[in-house]
Amino acid sequence: MSLLGNPEGPPVHRFNSPPDWPEPPSDSWRPPVGWEPDPEWPDAPAGWGFWTNRHGRPASGPIGAFGAIDAGRLEVASAHPSLLLMHS
């Protein structure tokens, strides 16, 4: 399994299961692409943070992962070839 950060240390992002959900199988487990929780599990509390950083603090999570916050991140879009996008 590929994790961001130091492969010898804790992962940069850790999945944080809501109350009453099963615990992930390991500390380094991440939901695979397209994963959805079992519909029989209770809803996560409003505003639940599904990801924590290596220090246990709330984190936005890996881009595209279940429960990750992608707001404010640049997404690939098509544009006219004559346009040049610059970012500082």
N, C-alpha and C positions, 0 to 999 in steps of 0.2 A: 504494500500500500504506500502510495506516495503522500508524504505530508510536507507542508510548507515548513520552513525553518530548519533547525539543526536536527538531523535524523537521530542523533544521540540524545537529544533533549526532548522536552515535552512539545507537543504540536503547538503551532501558533494559534489554531482555533480548535476548540473542543466543543462537541455537541452537548447541549444542556437539555436533558429530557424534562418535560413538565411534570408536575406532581401527578401521580397515578398512571404514568406511562412506564413501561418496562425500562430498566436501565440499559444503556448501550452495552454490547458484548465486551467492549474494552474501552479504555480511556482514549485510544487513538481512532476509534470507529467514527466514520463519517457516513451519512446517508448517501447511497449511490445516486448518480444522476437519475432524475425522474422519480425518486423515492417519495412516497406519500405515507403518512401514518395510517395504521389500521383504523378503518372507519368506526370500529367498536370502542376505540379508546376515547376517553373524555376530551373535550376541547381544552386546549391550552388556555391558561388565564389570559385575559386581555393584556396586550402589551408584553407578553412573555418573551424574554430574550433566549433564543434557541442556541446561541453561541457565546462562549467565554474565551478570553485570551489565555495565554500560558500562565498568567497570574490569577486566574479565576474571576477576572473582571468582565463585565458585559462587553461583547464585541459584535461587530457587524456580520462577521462570518465570511466564508469564502464566496467569491462571486459565483452566482448560479446555484448555490447549494440551498436545500430546503431550509426555510426560515431565515435565510441571510437577508440583510438589508442592503439593497442595491441602489438606494436613492443617492443621487449626486455622482454616480459613476458614469463615465462616458460609454455609450453603447455604439457599436458599429452601425453606421447608416449609409445609405447610398446618397451620393451627391453628384452634382454636375461636375465633369472632369476639369472644368475651368476654375472651380473653387479650390482654394487652398485653406485648410483649417490649421490654425496655429494655437498652441497652448503654452502658456508660460508657467 
